[in-house]
């Protein structure tokens, strides 16, 4: 068995190191709503994120990201949830049961395409061994993926079920490591190094003071735009370039996993509406949800009054009216776009499988261009 160099992104990672790599630390502010303290999905109270990052030699560039929605037994206190497929070229597990029942019962795991089975195994083991789940005989594991086979020797399937359990155990609140970590270790985005990214928005008190947090695993193509500026076109790095300029093309295919969590009291129906708006956020970055792209949004609410305890006879949630949803839609769009941009800003140039090198976004040039515009 090979010895992995494993980086588990917990408190040992300096907050300041990652903070300096984010969009806003260059003075670029997008959207109208304020961010939370950490500008991360963990600004939603109770949400935790853990990464296991696997890097060894030239072949292993992959990992696992775990999103834990709240601190209680998730199987016993299920979260209202919805899933929306912007384009369904992917392997998201647990989809049909979420659509049917409107809830999730496990943490959310993100990893690479050929490690979905191992992630399911890890989630099942985690759930069965939790106190209170001694009689559980069915688990709907929520596992999303993108294909990191460009930089990672994906056929070797280096991720194990224990890595999934370790990522859940490493989950913490506060700042979230971004870029070449966890499920984003070997990903690519708009022809540059992609990765893990996150952002949040807090609604004004007039709209309930609710928080929306987003985490993405960016691994897709298109024509990069940042805050309305066509950066991909100006840098000559975009999909369909061969047809437009008779030059080398960039494959528009890939995938983007988007996780949206809010503390607003909304049910599965309105969470699906929020999930659809997350795709608007992807579009703001220049993503096109191409034919070969698996673009999925998992949206859930952690409003404590609405957690689902099936051991009780009745379920009486408190829900916002439809008229109250528009501000949450805007917050979702803003946080999704910024999470994708953060994944690019935080990522570093990486060399991996078969010597392939994927360069980082030229951040300094991008910042100059944005400020000049």
Protein Blocks (a to p, Z undefined) as FASTA:
>chain_A
ZZdddddddfklcfklmmmmgmklnopagdjbdcdfkopaklpghiacddddddehjlbc
cddddddfbfbdfklmccddddddfblcbcdehklmmmmnopafbdcddddfklmmmmmm
mmmmmmmmpghilmgcbdcdddddddfklmpcfknomacfklmmmmmmmpcghjddehje
hjllmgceehiacddddddddddfknoopacdddddddbedjddeehiafklmnopaehk
lmmnopacddfbdcdddddddfbdcdfklmmmmmmmmmmmmmmnopaoiaklccdddddd
fbfklpccfkbmbdcdddddfklmmmmmmmmmmmmmmmmmmmmmmpccdddehhiacddd
dfklmmmmmmmZZ
